[in-house]
């Protein structure tokens, strides 16, 4: 080092500075030592068959967990410091020769553009580098699992690692990526595809549940079977509020209970969430404030919302749900269709570091549908996503489909011939 600012930063980071008389440069020796959290199981992205380790708050530990899975000299790590006061260490990790150089350069450009006094977590960085801030949908992916980061690096994405936080940002991100759970790649393709389809269905239930109930009971009673319509009307006979106000009361109550359960200690929070929902729901029905059907609809909506693997995407569904409820109150099913149309137009207009947010669904790419709503067998993943990787796009060799040994096939054919 040849200036005092570098000396101060290195010394405050825990390094030892060696000065030699007669020389205008100093040597910085890394002697950092502090208490750090050990590697534990993931808390937000649980896995049944996958690895059980997760990232910690130490940058070097996190990079080691990734290098343990990708033992390649092409796995590059570039470092920088962000934050004029905190001087937070940031690592940019990608696979040279697979990642798109334009995307890598864009990530570096956006990180260098950040001019803040303090960066205390990856959430700060996410809000400063995303393409579009006026949207409820996440345009960068955040994970605490090393195997997820390794798989996305192999697809050509870039990982942003911030010291002091156990969550790592990967970019670019696409919409369908937020419905992919880590276990999808450890199970057979038929099981993984059915579970992923169930998650997408749960997302739309969480999005449309109360809105469909409001529209059906307010504008389109003829679409409800007659016995069910009579039962719903009998239950709502003593309810003093319209369906929208009834749904709004229950939704806000459940949101308050959910937020309270997150902020309280774990043992107390679970008890408050479960007991509070049961007691308040039952009391509201007995008091005649809401109907039993509305309690069922809101409860099903809340449970379906938890099926989304990504927490930011689940929050987006919760926010858009209130807008669809309002549109269904005004225009019924027509309002819901207008809201969904506006939502999909908005999704198609989003970009993540220049990559279309809805790709490969929109624009539709038939060759790269192996890992979207349905997950095809692993050996069919011939190429990497075309918009992520421009070079070295081949992922799987030829003739990878499993089957019985050829010797066994020949012996079985000869046995058939002998029997004939």
C-alpha positions in Angstrom: 0.0 0.0 0.0 1.2 3.5 -0.8 -1.3 5.9 0.7 -2.6 6.5 4.2 -6.3 5.9 3.3 -5.6 2.3 2.4 -3.6 1.8 5.6 -6.4 3.1 7.7 -9.0 0.9 6.0 -6.8 -2.2 6.2 -6.0 -1.5 9.9 -9.6 -1.0 10.8 -10.6 -4.2 9.0 -8.4 -6.2 11.4 -5.2 -6.5 9.4 -1.6 -5.9 10.6 0.4 -3.2 8.9 4.2 -3.6 8.4 6.3 -0.5 7.8 9.9 -0.8 6.6 12.3 2.0 7.2 13.4 3.6 4.0 10.5 2.4 1.9 7.4 4.5 0.9 5.1 1.5 0.8 3.6 -0.6 3.6 2.6 -4.3 3.7 -0.8 -5.4 4.9 -1.0 -8.9 6.4 -4.4 -10.4 6.9 -4.8 -11.2 10.6 -8.6 -10.7 10.9 -10.1 -12.5 13.8 -13.7 -12.1 15.3 -16.5 -14.3 16.5 -18.5 -15.8 13.7 -21.6 -17.9 13.4 -21.1 -21.5 12.5 -22.7 -23.1 9.4 -26.3 -24.1 10.2 -29.3 -25.4 8.3 -31.3 -23.0 6.2 -34.2 -21.2 7.9 -36.1 -19.8 4.9 -35.4 -22.4 2.1 -35.8 -25.8 3.7 -34.8 -28.9 1.8 -35.7 -32.6 2.2 -33.1 -34.3 0.1 -30.7 -31.4 -0.6 -27.7 -30.2 1.4 -28.3 -28.9 4.9 -25.7 -26.1 5.0 -26.4 -22.4 4.5 -24.5 -19.2 4.2 -23.2 -17.2 7.2 -22.4 -13.5 7.8 -18.7 -14.0 6.8 -17.8 -13.4 3.2 -14.9 -15.8 3.0 -16.9 -18.6 4.5 -19.6 -18.0 1.9 -17.2 -18.0 -1.0 -15.6 -21.2 0.3 -19.0 -22.9 0.4 -19.5 -22.0 -3.3 -16.0 -23.1 -4.3 -16.6 -26.4 -2.5 -19.2 -27.1 -5.1 -17.6 -25.6 -8.2 -14.0 -26.7 -8.3 -13.0 -24.8 -11.5 -10.3 -22.2 -12.1 -12.9 -20.3 -14.2 -14.9 -19.5 -11.1 -13.9 -15.8 -10.7 -14.3 -13.6 -7.6 -13.8 -9.9 -7.9 -13.8 -7.8 -4.7 -14.7 -4.2 -4.0 -15.8 -2.0 -1.1 -19.1 -0.1 -0.9 -20.1 2.4 1.7 -18.1 5.6 2.5 -18.3 4.9 6.2 -18.9 1.2 6.6 -16.5 0.1 3.8 -18.4 -3.1 3.3 -16.6 -5.9 1.4 -18.5 -7.0 -1.7 -17.7 -10.0 -3.8 -18.8 -10.5 -7.4 -18.7 -14.2 -8.4 -19.2 -15.7 -11.8 -17.9 -18.4 -14.1 -15.6 -16.9 -16.8 -16.5 -18.3 -20.2 -20.1 -19.1 -19.2 -21.5 -15.8 -17.9 -22.4 -13.1 -20.3 -19.6 -10.4 -20.2 -22.2 -7.6 -20.9 -24.2 -8.7 -17.8 -21.1 -8.9 -15.7 -20.0 -5.5 -16.7 -23.4 -4.1 -16.0 -23.4 -5.6 -12.5 -20.0 -4.0 -11.8 -21.2 -0.7 -13.2 -24.3 -0.6 -11.0 -22.3 -1.6 -7.9 -19.7 1.1 -8.5 -22.5 3.7 -8.9 -23.7 3.1 -5.3 -22.7 6.1 -3.2 -24.0 5.7 0.3 -22.4 6.0 3.8 -23.4 2.5 4.9 -24.2 -0.9 3.4 -25.4 -3.1 6.2 -26.9 -6.0 4.1 -27.6 -7.4 0.7 -31.1 -5.7 0.9 -29.4 -2.3 0.5 -27.6 -3.5 -2.6 -30.8 -5.0 -4.1 -32.7 -1.8 -3.9 -29.8 0.2 -5.6 -29.2 -2.1 -8.6 -32.6 -3.4 -9.7 -33.9 -2.3 -13.1 -37.3 -1.2 -12.0 -38.1 0.1 -8.5 -41.8 0.9 -9.1 -42.9 -2.7 -9.0 -44.0 -5.1 -6.3 -42.3 -8.1 -8.0 -38.7 -9.0 -7.2 -36.3 -8.6 -10.1 -33.3 -10.1 -8.3 -33.1 -13.5 -6.6 -31.9 -13.8 -3.0 -31.0 -17.1 -1.3 -29.2 -18.5 1.7 -28.3 -21.9 0.1 -24.9 -22.5 -1.5 -26.3 -25.2 -3.8 -28.8 -22.8 -5.3 -26.1 -20.2 -6.0 -23.8 -22.9 -7.5 -26.6 -24.0 -9.9 -27.4 -20.5 -10.9 -23.7 -19.7 -11.6 -23.6 -22.8 -13.9 -26.5 -21.2 -15.8 -24.5 -18.1 -16.4 -25.8 -15.8 -13.7 -23.8 -13.5 -11.4 -23.7 -13.7 -7.6 -23.3 -10.7 -5.4 -21.9 -11.5 -1.9 -22.0 -8.9 0.8 -20.0 -9.3 4.0 -22.2 -9.3 7.1 -25.3 -10.9 5.6 -26.2 -14.6 5.0 -28.2 -13.8 1.9 -26.6 -13.7 -1.6 -28.1 -11.9 -4.6 -28.1 -13.6 -8.0 -28.9 -11.8 -11.2 -30.4 -11.8 -13.8 -33.7 -13.3 -12.5 -36.9 -14.4 -14.3 -40.4 -14.8 -13.0 -40.6 -18.6 -13.1 -37.4 -18.8 -11.1 -39.3 -17.8 -7.9 -41.4 -20.9 -8.1 -38.5 -23.3 -8.3 -37.6 -25.0 -5.0 -34.2 -26.6 -4.3 -35.8 -30.0 -4.0 -37.0 -29.9 -7.5 -33.6 -31.0 -8.8 -33.1 -33.7 -6.2 -36.4 -35.5 -7.0 -37.5 -37.3 -10.2 -38.9 -35.1 -12.9 -42.5 -36.3 -12.5 -42.6 -35.5 -8.8 -40.8 -32.2 -9.3 -43.1 -31.1 -12.1 -46.3 -31.9 -10.1 -45.1 -30.0 -7.1 -44.0 -27.0 -9.2 -47.4 -27.0 -10.9 -49.0 -27.1 -7.5 -47.0 -24.0 -6.4 -48.1 -22.1 -9.5 -51.7 -23.0 -8.8 -51.3 -22.0 -5.2 -49.9 -18.6 -6.3 -53.1 -17.9 -8.4 -55.3 -19.1 -5.5 -53.5 -16.7 -3.2 -53.9 -14.0 -5.8 -57.6 -14.5 -6.8 -59.3 -16.3 -3.9 -61.1 -13.4 -2.2 -61.6 -11.5 -5.5 -63.4 -14.4 -7.1 -65.7 -14.8 -4.0 -66.5 -11.1 -4.0 -67.3 -11.1 -7.8 -69.4 -14.3 -7.6 -71.5 -13.2 -4.6 -71.9 -9.6 -5.7 -72.4 -9.7 -9.5 -72.5 -13.3 -10.8 -74.7 -15.3 -8.5 -76.0 -17.2 -11.6 -72.5 -18.9 -11.8 -72.8 -20.4 -8.4 -74.8 -23.7 -8.1 -78.2 -23.1 -6.7 -77.8 -25.1 -3.4 -74.5 -23.4 -2.7 -75.9 -20.0 -3.5 -78.8 -20.6 -1.1 -76.4 -21.7 1.6 -74.1 -18.7 1.2 -77.1 -16.3 1.2 -78.4 -17.9 4.4 -75.0 -17.5 6.1 -74.6 -13.9 5.0 -78.2 -13.0 6.1 -77.1 -11.4 9.4 -73.8 -10.0 8.2 -74.1 -6.2 8.1 -71.2 -5.6 5.6 -70.9 -6.1 1.9 -68.6 -8.9 0.7 -65.7 -6.5 0.0 -65.7 -5.0 3.5 -66.1 -8.5 4.9 -63.1 -9.8 3.0 -61.1 -6.6 3.8 -61.7 -7.1 7.5 -60.5 -10.7 7.5 -57.5 -10.1 5.2 -56.2 -7.2 7.3 -56.7 -9.2 10.5 -54.8 -12.2 9.0 -52.0 -9.9 7.8 -51.7 -8.4 11.3 -51.6 -11.8 12.9 -49.0 -13.0 10.4 -46.8 -9.9 11.0 -47.1 -10.3 14.8 -46.1 -14.0 14.6 -42.9 -13.0 12.7 -41.8 -10.3 15.1 -42.5 -12.3 18.3 -40.1 -15.0 19.6 -40.5 -18.2 17.7 -42.4 -20.3 20.3 -44.7 -17.4 21.2 -45.2 -16.3 17.6 -46.5 -19.6 16.4 -48.9 -19.8 19.3 -50.2 -16.3 18.6 -50.6 -17.0 14.9 -52.5 -20.2 15.4 -54.6 -19.4 18.5 -55.3 -15.8 17.3 -56.6 -17.0 13.9 -58.8 -19.6 15.4 -60.2 -17.4 18.2 -60.7 -14.3 16.1 -62.2 -16.3 13.2 -64.7 -18.1 15.4 -65.6 -15.0 17.4 -66.1 -13.0 14.2 -68.5 -15.6 12.9 -70.5 -15.9 16.1 -70.7 -12.1 16.4 -72.1 -11.9 12.8 -69.3 -9.7 11.5 -68.3 -12.2 8.8 -69.7 -15.4 7.3 -68.2 -18.9 7.7 -67.6 -19.1 3.9 -65.5 -15.9 4.1 -63.3 -17.4 6.9 -62.8 -20.5 4.7 -61.9 -18.4 1.6 -59.4 -16.2 3.5 -57.8 -19.2 5.3 -57.4 -21.1 2.1 -55.8 -18.0 0.5 -53.4 -17.6 3.4 -52.3 -21.2 3.3 -51.9 -21.1 -0.5 -49.7 -18.0 -0.1 -47.2 -20.0 2.1 -46.7 -22.5 -0.7 -44.7 -20.0 -2.8 -41.0 -20.8 -2.2 -39.8 -17.2 -2.5 -40.8 -14.8 0.3 -40.6 -11.6 -1.9 -42.9 -13.2 -4.5 -45.4 -14.2 -1.8 -45.5 -10.6 -0.6 -46.1 -9.4 -4.1 -49.1 -11.8 -4.4 -50.5 -10.4 -1.1 -50.3 -6.8 -2.3 -51.8 -7.4 -5.7 -54.6 -9.4 -4.1 -56.0 -6.2 -2.5 -56.0 -4.5 -5.9 -57.9 -7.4 -7.5 -60.4 -7.4 -4.6 -61.1 -3.7 -5.3 -61.6 -4.3 -9.0 -63.9 -7.2 -8.4 -66.0 -5.1 -6.2 -66.5 -2.5 -9.0 -66.7 -4.6 -12.2 -66.9 -8.3 -11.1 -65.1 -10.9 -13.2 -64.5 -8.2 -15.8 -62.5 -6.2 -13.3 -60.5 -9.3 -12.3 -59.7 -9.9 -16.0 -58.6 -6.3 -16.5 -56.4 -6.5 -13.4 -54.8 -9.8 -14.5 -54.2 -8.4 -18.0 -52.6 -5.2 -16.5 -50.4 -7.4 -14.3 -49.2 -9.6 -17.1 -48.5 -6.6 -19.3 -46.5 -5.1 -16.4 -44.6 -8.4 -15.9 -43.7 -8.6 -19.6 -42.4 -5.0 -19.5 -40.0 -5.8 -16.7 -36.3 -6.4 -17.2 -33.6 -7.9 -15.0 -30.2 -6.6 -16.1 -31.6 -6.4 -19.6 -33.1 -9.9 -19.6 -36.9 -10.1 -20.2 -38.5 -11.0 -16.8 -41.0 -13.5 -18.3 -38.5 -15.4 -20.5 -38.6 -18.1 -21.8 -42.4 -17.9 -21.5 -42.6 -14.4 -23.1 -40.9 -14.1 -25.5 -41.7 -17.8 -25.9 -38.8 -20.1 -26.6 -39.8 -23.7 -27.3 -36.3 -25.1 -27.0 -35.8 -23.9 -23.4 -39.1 -25.0 -21.8 -37.3 -27.9 -19.9 -37.3 -25.9 -16.6 -40.3 -23.6 -16.5 -43.7 -24.6 -15.2 -42.8 -28.3 -15.8 -39.4 -29.7 -15.0 -38.1 -32.2 -17.6 -35.5 -34.9 -16.8 -32.1 -33.6 -16.0 -30.5 -35.2 -19.1 -32.7 -33.1 -21.4 -31.1 -29.9 -20.2 -28.9 -29.6 -23.3 -28.2 -25.9 -23.3 -28.0 -23.1 -20.8 -30.6 -20.2 -20.8 -29.8 -18.3 -24.0 -30.1 -14.8 -22.5 -27.8 -15.7 -19.6 -24.9 -17.3 -21.3 -23.6 -16.4 -24.7 -20.6 -18.7 -24.8 -20.2 -22.3 -23.8 -23.9 -22.9 -23.8 -23.7 -26.7 -23.9 -24.6 -28.3 -20.6 -25.1 -31.9 -21.2 -23.4 -34.4 -23.6 -25.2 -36.6 -26.0 -26.7 -40.0 -25.2 -27.3 -39.2 -21.5 -30.7 -40.9 -21.3 -30.4 -43.8 -18.8 -31.2 -47.3 -19.7 -30.3 -51.0 -19.1 -26.8 -52.2 -20.2 -26.4 -53.3 -23.8 -25.1 -56.7 -22.6 -28.3 -57.2 -20.7 -30.4 -56.4 -23.7 -28.5 -58.8 -25.9 -28.8 -61.6 -23.3 -32.5 -61.0 -22.9 -32.9 -61.2 -26.7 -30.9 -64.5 -26.9 -33.0 -66.0 -24.1 -36.1 -65.2 -26.0 -34.7 -66.9 -29.1 -33.8 -70.0 -27.1 -37.3 -70.2 -25.7 -38.8 -70.0 -29.1 
